[in-house]
Amino acid sequence: MKKVLAGAIIAASTLAAPAFAWEGNVVACYDKIWVPATYSTSKHLIMAAHTEWEYRGGQMVKIHYPAVYKESNHMKTQGHYVARKAPCR
């Protein structure tokens, strides 16, 4: 029984030895960072600014209507991950 136990210990240590044989040095550490997508926005004129006269409550009223624009977003780059250098933990 002692020979079997001693043989098992020796066999286990010889199999584990290659795992402990090489010890590398840490050169640099990086974190995985998410970079969101970037968009460009453009405006399209729907209705130009104008002034009108209207009859309200028994009198003439001059009303100014501002310009109306429609904004549209266009994706320039998609979101992606980048490796950023970070302090090692």
C-alpha positions in Angstrom: 0.0 0.0 0.0 2.9 2.4 0.8 4.6 1.6 -2.5 1.4 2.3 -4.4 0.8 5.6 -2.6 4.5 6.6 -3.0 4.3 5.7 -6.8 1.1 7.8 -7.2 2.8 10.8 -5.5 5.8 10.5 -7.7 3.7 10.1 -10.8 1.6 13.1 -9.9 4.6 15.3 -9.2 6.3 14.3 -12.6 3.1 15.2 -14.5 2.7 18.6 -12.6 6.4 19.5 -13.0 6.1 20.8 -16.6 3.4 23.3 -15.5 5.7 24.8 -12.9 8.9 24.7 -15.0 8.2 27.9 -17.0 7.5 31.1 -15.2 7.0 34.0 -17.6 7.1 37.7 -16.8 4.2 40.0 -17.3 5.1 42.5 -20.0 1.8 44.6 -20.4 -1.8 44.4 -19.4 -4.8 45.5 -21.5 -8.5 46.1 -20.8 -11.3 45.5 -23.3 -13.1 48.9 -23.8 -16.3 49.4 -25.8 -16.3 52.4 -28.2 -19.8 53.4 -29.1 -20.9 54.1 -32.7 -20.4 57.6 -34.1 -23.1 59.4 -36.1 -23.3 62.4 -38.3 -26.4 64.6 -38.3 -27.8 66.5 -41.2 -30.7 68.9 -41.3 -33.2 69.1 -44.2 -35.4 72.1 -44.6 -39.1 71.1 -44.5 -40.8 74.6 -44.4 -39.0 78.0 -44.6 -39.6 80.7 -42.0 -42.4 83.1 -42.9 -44.7 85.8 -41.5 -48.4 85.9 -42.1 -51.3 88.2 -41.2 -54.2 86.6 -39.5 -57.5 87.8 -38.2 -57.9 86.8 -34.5 -60.4 88.2 -31.9 -61.5 91.1 -34.0 -58.1 92.4 -35.0 -55.3 91.8 -37.5 -52.3 90.0 -36.0 -48.9 89.5 -37.6 -47.6 86.0 -36.8 -44.1 84.7 -37.4 -43.6 81.0 -38.1 -40.1 79.7 -37.6 -38.4 77.4 -40.1 -39.0 73.6 -39.7 -36.1 71.2 -40.2 -36.0 67.4 -40.1 -32.8 65.9 -38.7 -31.4 62.6 -40.0 -28.6 60.6 -38.4 -26.2 58.6 -40.4 -23.8 56.1 -38.8 -20.2 56.8 -39.6 -18.5 54.0 -37.7 -20.1 51.0 -35.9 -19.5 50.3 -32.2 -16.5 48.1 -31.5 -14.1 46.9 -28.8 -10.5 48.2 -28.5 -7.6 47.0 -26.3 -6.4 49.9 -24.0 -3.3 49.6 -22.0 -4.1 49.4 -18.3 -2.2 48.9 -15.0 -1.8 45.2 -14.1 -3.8 43.9 -11.2 
